[in-house]
Amino acid sequence: MLSFQRPSLHDFGEGLDFDQINCQGNAYINADPVRFYVTQPAEFAPDGTVRVAPTFDATTLTVRSHWADSVQQCTNQTLTIPALATEVGPNLRTLFTPPFSVIEGSVSPAPLPANNPKYVVGLLLVLSVIGLAMLRRG
């Protein structure tokens, strides 16, 4: 899972869950692994888009597939999870030429208004463009 904080973006590798098979449909973040995080939950989708959960308000949902970005694999599985809905952020594959990988790094941006998902998504886009995530060819 990507974890958004004001000063940085971290990939925790939790993955996304989908309401349809083959990692299609609406994308969700499982709230169980992020329950105690104080950062904004975010994750890479199969197409390279960053998906951001704007709130920690989970809904119990039956999902049909799981995308593990750490191994770039979709698994069809039916599970009931506490699901965080996600919004679309920037697509890193359109911003950077594949192959690339995200490695640890950070930039200290200006403070952003608290609890405003539009600013969070905008900041993710800006920070990814200026090199928040240090990229290297894989």
N, C-alpha and C positions, 0 to 999 in steps of 0.2 A: 504494500500500500504506500502511496505517496502521502506524506504528512505535511500539510502546509503550516508553516509558522511565519510570523512576520519576517524574521531574518533568514529563513531557509526553507528548502523543500527537500524532503527525505523520502526515499522509496523503501518501504518496509516489506514489499513483496507479498502482500496478502491476496491480491487479485480482486476481480469483480465477479459478481453473480448476475445472471440474466434470467428473465422470466420466460425465455424461449430456448429451445435446444440450439446447439451449435453456436452458442455465444451471440445470439441475435436478440433483438427486442430491447426492452428497457434495462439499463445497467444499474446495479445496486452494490453498495458496500455492506458487507456483513458487519453489524454493529458489535458483535461479541469481541473481536480482537481489538476494536478501537474504543471500547467502553471507558477506559481509564486514560486515554490520550487527551491532552489539553490542546492539541493542534487540530487544524481543519483537515478532516479525512479527504484524501484524494487518491486516485489510482489511474494507471495506464490502461486504456481499452485496447483491444486487439489491433485497431487501425492506427494506434499511436496517439489518439486523442487523450488528453488528461480529463478525467471525470472527477468532479468535486461534489462532495456532500455538503450542501449549504447549512445543514443543521444536524444535531445529534438526535432528532426525533425519529425513532425507529418504528416501523410498522411490521407486524408479523406477516411474512410472505412466503409462499412456496416458489422456489426458483428451480429452473430446469437445467442450467449449465453453469460452469465456473471457468473463468479465464485466469490462469496462473501466469502472470507476466514474467515471473522469475525464470520460467522454463518455456515461455511462449507457447502454451498448450491450452486448448479448450477441452473440457471433460463434461460430457452430458451426465448429469446426476440430479435427482429430485430431492431437495432438502427444504425444510421449513426453517427460516432464519429471521432474526430481527434485522430488517433491511433498512438501510439509509438510502433514500432516493438521491440520484446524482444529477448534476447539470454539466453541460459540455464546456470544456475549457479549450485551450489551444491544442492543435494537432502538431506534435513535435516532428512527425515525419514530413510535414510540409514546410517546417521551419529549418530543418537540418537534413542533410543528405545521408540516407542510410548507407551502409551500416553505421550505427553509432550506439553508444551505451552511456548510461547516466552513472556518474561516479560522484562520490561525496564532495560537496562544496557549498559555499554560501556567499551571499551578498547581503549587505545590510541596507534595505530599502527604507524610504520614509515611512512613518507610521500611517496606517490606514484606518478608516472609521471601523469600529468594532461591529460585528454581526451584520455586515452588509455583503451578501454573496456576490453582487456585481463588482464590487471592489476587489474581492478575493480572486474572481476569475480574471479580471483585468490585470491585477498584479501578477498572477501566474503567467499570463501572456507576456507582459513586459519583462519579467525576470527571466523567463525562458529565452527570450530573444537576446537579452544582454549577457547571458551566460551564467545564470544562477546555477543551473546544473552544468558542471564541467563535462564537456563531451569529448570523447575520444573515439577514433575509428576502431571498430571491433573486429 
